[in-house]
């Protein structure tokens, strides 16, 4: 973790008393994605460490239970995203009233927002009076926003502390909102040691398998990966492609695989849970991350590195903070199907180099991106922000 030079030392603040945390995020179970996975790691640890946590997330267009529990923690689903998406004034008022009621009943010491969309608006609308101290973790930059008028910059300016999951994203944010420097830091996402294999699994080449995991949206550029895989398969017919996940682009991607003549060598798994992801990692020769933007610190990259899988990805956002080019993987600038295919072919044909990249990736994630480091950083921030409220 990187902190401004005046960030208080751990010894000064300590952990102190356990903290009551209202934890807000756009989506949570049953949805599976990077923020959801990172939140599951953090929330589990917070509960084990004795903190009192309640979770607030958005309702889905396919209604889920409004009141639920997750690992013993209360979970509330409010019509935040749905009401905004459908311009439903009644739903907006319902979500606002619901959140206000949750806050009044719980009386949290700190609110922690995993910011990736507009649901944070409901927190500011219900943070009356002196307000509850608010920690905002930002996961993606609003690159198309104007410098002074955007939801993203408005959110970070209102926060009592801003934690960024990558150095790249914090630098971008500080360039547009320099006034937050004294209350901002980098807190890397982390992987629990128990979710990583005790010994790095051997890198399989029978058959060579390219793995991609994520939400199938346009900016993830899975279409480029399919085109690149088709080029690789043209010279190496035993190569296989596995695409794990779902999303609005899935049908188009399935049609593209058929059009490129690689449908029989391409597997679409749909959403996968943690155990299934682990099984796919063991079968993968490399993990591809061809996104064109916003991949600030993808959890799939940490998981791949933990399994000792070399990563072939775009040189964008925070990926260079995980992937050391030519050491633990390959990063491609000006990514096209051809440049991506060339990088993939290098890994698949130079087996000893691929194995060494995997070993270096595994060392890196275990030294810099552990769940323990992430949880420690957030616990100290909670203690700093909650102050007297937490005793």
HELIX and SHEET records of a PDB file:
HELIX    1   1 UNK A   10  UNK A   13  1                                   4    
HELIX    2   2 UNK A   34  UNK A   48  1                                  15    
HELIX    3   3 UNK A   80  UNK A   85  1                                   6    
HELIX    4   4 UNK A   89  UNK A  106  1                                  18    
HELIX    5   5 UNK A  120  UNK A  125  1                                   6    
HELIX    6   6 UNK A  151  UNK A  158  1                                   8    
HELIX    7   7 UNK A  167  UNK A  176  1                                  10    
HELIX    8   8 UNK A  178  UNK A  183  5                                   6    
HELIX    9   9 UNK A  193  UNK A  195  5                                   3    
HELIX   10  10 UNK A  218  UNK A  220  5                                   3    
HELIX   11  11 UNK A  222  UNK A  235  1                                  14    
HELIX   12  12 UNK A  250  UNK A  259  1                                  10    
HELIX   13  13 UNK A  263  UNK A  265  5                                   3    
HELIX   14  14 UNK A  274  UNK A  283  1                                  10    
HELIX   15  15 UNK A  299  UNK A  306  1                                   8    
HELIX   16  16 UNK A  319  UNK A  322  1                                   4    
HELIX   17  17 UNK A  337  UNK A  349  1                                  13    
HELIX   18  18 UNK A  351  UNK A  368  1                                  18    
HELIX   19  19 UNK A  371  UNK A  386  1                                  16    
HELIX   20  20 UNK A  387  UNK A  390  5                                   4    
SHEET    1   A 9 UNK A   2  UNK A   3  0                                        
SHEET    2   A 9 UNK A 184  UNK A 186 -1                                        
SHEET    3   A 9 UNK A 161  UNK A 164  1                                        
SHEET    4   A 9 UNK A 133  UNK A 138  1                                        
SHEET    5   A 9 UNK A 110  UNK A 115  1                                        
SHEET    6   A 9 UNK A  20  UNK A  25  1                                        
SHEET    7   A 9 UNK A  52  UNK A  58  1                                        
SHEET    8   A 9 UNK A  73  UNK A  78  1                                        
SHEET    9   A 9 UNK A  67  UNK A  70 -1                                        
SHEET    1   B 6 UNK A 266  UNK A 270  0                                        
SHEET    2   B 6 UNK A 240  UNK A 246  1                                        
SHEET    3   B 6 UNK A 209  UNK A 215  1                                        
SHEET    4   B 6 UNK A 286  UNK A 289  1                                        
SHEET    5   B 6 UNK A 310  UNK A 314  1                                        
SHEET    6   B 6 UNK A 329  UNK A 332  1                                        
END                                                                             
